[in-house]
């Protein structure tokens, strides 16, 4: 079984400190990440450049994918509010390992772009180019749903289980009904990244297992992607893996293989040989 992490960050500098709970280290290189992946039994990982603290992180990610095409691919980004960047989306996947786009839209200022027209050009352009887009849609589920409904040919990915990023335990699942309803839209998938963060209990995080099961049941194994966001996890990389491979009794067989990597690769078109399908 190939194990593919749906989200890691690499960076070469910290123009501002890494946000939230991310490791406060000046850099996290491809080689450092590979060492941790090897120790955890992870075959490959999808890099999400942390543009907010390293403006050069997109280039860092592309360089890693070019050097290690069997191990890394990229969900890249650029500043979408700058009109001169609009031309970048054409031929975006021609960059080494580039699979799609990811904007977290963490801040209130960035979330205004969803309503003031700043991002209106992105959705049809990405759909035309066949680029999946990942976002922290759990912060704006209604708006996320509206985008998915208006652009059914655009593949969208909800980051970090689609849960309430600002809550843990029961508070993480406050909009679970609205979240699972999104599964009715076939162009929406979900990254089950960062799951351990949502529990204040230790491994194996039993108090969030039922909630994850409900999300899995709604989206199915081919639209529910395991991953870590390892640089802010409260447990070891290996525990992030075994939480899914050993501790969830409802996840076995072909479903487990889909969740642990096959589904993600199919969704974004990653052949795991450095090319796009």
C-alpha positions in Angstrom: 0.0 0.0 0.0 1.3 3.4 -1.0 1.1 5.9 1.8 0.8 9.5 0.5 0.6 12.5 2.9 -1.9 15.0 1.5 -0.2 18.0 3.1 3.2 19.0 4.2 5.0 22.4 4.2 8.6 23.1 3.2 10.3 26.5 3.7 13.7 28.0 3.3 13.2 31.2 5.3 10.8 32.8 7.8 10.1 36.4 6.7 7.5 36.2 9.5 7.2 33.4 12.1 5.3 30.3 11.0 1.7 30.8 12.0 -0.3 29.0 14.7 1.2 25.8 16.1 3.7 25.2 13.3 7.3 24.6 14.4 9.1 27.8 15.0 12.2 26.8 13.0 14.0 29.0 10.4 13.6 26.3 7.7 12.2 22.9 7.0 13.9 21.3 4.0 12.9 18.5 1.6 15.7 16.4 3.1 14.5 16.9 6.7 10.9 16.1 5.6 12.1 12.9 3.7 13.9 11.7 6.8 10.8 12.0 8.9 8.7 10.4 6.1 11.0 7.5 5.9 10.9 6.9 9.7 7.1 7.0 9.6 6.7 4.8 6.5 5.3 7.5 4.3 6.1 7.0 0.6 5.2 10.5 -0.8 3.8 13.8 0.2 2.0 16.7 -1.4 3.7 20.0 -0.6 1.6 23.1 0.2 3.9 26.2 0.0 3.5 28.3 3.2 3.5 31.6 1.3 2.5 33.6 4.3 5.8 33.2 6.0 8.1 32.3 3.1 7.3 34.2 -0.1 9.8 31.9 -1.9 8.1 28.7 -0.8 6.5 27.9 -4.1 9.9 27.8 -5.8 11.2 25.7 -2.8 8.4 23.2 -3.4 8.9 23.0 -7.2 12.6 22.4 -6.6 11.9 19.6 -4.2 9.5 17.9 -6.6 12.0 18.2 -9.4 14.7 16.7 -7.3 12.5 14.0 -5.8 9.8 13.3 -8.3 8.9 10.0 -6.7 8.4 11.6 -3.3 6.9 15.1 -3.8 4.2 16.9 -5.7 2.9 20.4 -5.2 -0.3 22.3 -4.7 1.2 25.7 -5.4 0.1 29.3 -5.0 0.7 32.9 -6.0 -0.9 36.2 -4.9 -4.3 36.0 -6.6 -5.2 39.6 -5.8 -2.5 40.9 -8.2 -3.9 41.2 -11.7 -0.4 40.7 -13.3 -0.5 37.1 -11.8 -3.6 36.0 -13.7 -1.5 34.8 -16.6 0.3 32.3 -14.3 -2.6 29.9 -14.2 -2.2 29.0 -17.9 0.2 26.1 -18.1 0.5 26.0 -14.3 0.9 22.2 -14.4 3.9 22.4 -16.6 6.1 23.2 -13.6 7.8 20.1 -12.1 5.4 18.2 -9.8 2.7 20.9 -10.0 -0.8 19.4 -9.5 -3.0 22.3 -8.6 -3.5 25.3 -6.4 -4.1 26.0 -2.7 -5.1 29.1 -0.9 -5.8 28.7 2.8 -7.6 32.2 3.1 -6.9 32.2 6.8 -7.3 35.9 7.5 -10.4 38.1 7.4 -8.8 40.3 4.8 -8.2 37.3 2.5 -11.7 35.9 3.1 -13.1 39.3 1.8 -11.7 38.3 -1.6 -14.4 35.6 -1.7 -17.1 38.3 -1.7 -15.5 41.4 -3.3 -14.8 39.9 -6.7 -11.1 39.5 -6.2 -11.3 35.7 -6.8 -14.1 35.6 -9.3 -11.6 35.0 -12.2 -9.9 32.1 -10.4 -12.7 29.5 -10.5 -13.5 29.5 -14.2 -9.8 29.8 -15.1 -8.8 26.8 -12.8 -11.7 24.7 -14.2 -10.6 25.4 -17.7 -7.0 24.4 -16.9 -8.1 21.3 -15.0 -6.6 22.5 -11.8 -7.9 21.3 -8.4 -8.1 23.9 -5.7 -7.7 23.3 -2.0 -8.9 25.8 0.6 -9.6 26.0 4.3 -13.3 25.9 3.5 -14.3 25.0 7.0 -13.9 28.7 7.7 -16.5 29.6 5.1 -18.6 26.5 4.3 -21.6 28.3 2.8 -19.3 30.3 0.4 -17.3 27.2 -0.4 -20.6 25.4 -1.3 -21.6 28.2 -3.5 -18.4 28.0 -5.5 -18.7 24.3 -5.9 -22.3 24.6 -7.1 -21.5 27.3 -9.6 -18.5 25.5 -11.1 -19.3 21.8 -11.2 -16.3 21.1 -13.4 -13.9 22.6 -10.8 -12.5 20.0 -8.4 -12.4 21.5 -4.9 -10.7 20.1 -1.8 -11.6 21.0 1.8 -8.5 21.3 4.0 -8.1 19.8 7.5 -11.3 17.7 7.6 -13.4 20.7 6.8 -13.9 21.2 10.6 -13.9 24.3 12.8 -10.3 25.2 12.8 -10.7 27.2 16.0 -12.2 24.4 18.1 -11.2 21.1 19.5 -13.1 18.0 20.8 -16.9 18.7 20.4 -16.3 22.3 19.3 -14.4 21.1 16.2 -17.6 19.4 14.9 -20.1 22.3 15.4 -21.0 22.4 11.7 -20.7 18.7 10.9 -24.2 18.5 9.4 -23.5 21.2 7.0 -20.1 19.7 6.2 -21.4 16.2 5.3 -24.1 17.7 3.2 -21.4 19.0 0.9 -20.5 15.4 0.0 -23.6 15.4 -2.3 -21.5 17.6 -4.7 -19.3 15.2 -6.7 -16.7 17.9 -7.4 -15.9 18.3 -3.6 -13.3 16.1 -1.8 -11.9 16.4 1.7 -8.4 16.2 3.1 -8.4 14.4 6.5 -5.3 16.3 7.3 -4.4 17.6 10.8 -7.0 15.3 12.5 -5.0 14.8 15.7 -5.0 18.6 16.3 -8.8 18.5 16.9 -8.5 16.3 20.0 -7.2 17.3 23.4 -6.9 13.7 24.2 -3.8 11.7 23.5 -3.3 9.0 20.9 -5.4 7.3 19.5 -7.7 10.4 19.8 -10.9 8.3 20.5 -13.2 11.3 21.0 -12.9 12.4 17.4 -13.1 9.0 15.8 -16.9 8.9 15.4 -16.9 12.4 13.8 -14.3 11.3 11.3 -16.3 8.1 10.6 -19.3 10.2 9.7 -17.3 12.4 7.3 -15.8 9.3 5.7 -19.3 7.7 5.3 -20.5 10.9 3.6 -17.6 11.4 1.2 -16.5 7.8 0.7 -12.9 6.4 0.4 -12.1 8.1 -2.9 -12.8 11.6 -1.7 -11.4 11.4 1.8 -7.6 11.8 1.9 -5.3 11.0 4.8 -2.5 13.5 5.6 -0.8 15.3 8.4 0.4 18.9 8.2 3.1 17.4 10.2 4.9 20.5 11.3 2.0 21.4 13.6 1.0 17.9 14.8 0.8 17.1 18.6 2.0 13.5 18.0 4.7 11.7 16.1 4.5 11.2 12.3 4.2 7.5 12.8 1.3 8.0 15.1 -0.4 10.1 12.4 -0.1 7.1 10.1 -1.2 4.4 12.5 -4.1 6.4 13.8 -5.7 5.7 10.4 -4.1 2.3 9.5 -4.6 0.6 12.9 -7.0 2.5 15.2 -10.1 3.0 13.0 -12.0 -0.3 12.8 -14.2 1.0 10.0 -11.2 1.6 7.7 -9.9 -1.5 6.1 -8.9 -3.2 2.8 -9.4 -1.3 -0.5 -11.0 1.6 1.4 -7.9 2.0 3.5 -5.7 2.0 0.4 -7.8 4.7 -1.2 -7.8 6.9 1.9 -4.0 6.5 2.5 -3.0 7.7 -0.9 -4.7 6.2 -3.9 -7.7 8.4 -3.8 -5.7 11.6 -3.5 -3.4 10.6 -6.4 -6.4 9.9 -8.6 -8.2 13.1 -7.7 -5.3 15.4 -8.5 -3.8 13.3 -11.4 -0.5 12.4 -9.7 1.0 9.3 -11.2 3.7 9.2 -8.4 6.4 9.3 -11.1 6.6 13.1 -11.3 4.1 13.5 -14.1 0.5 14.5 -14.4 -2.2 12.3 -15.8 
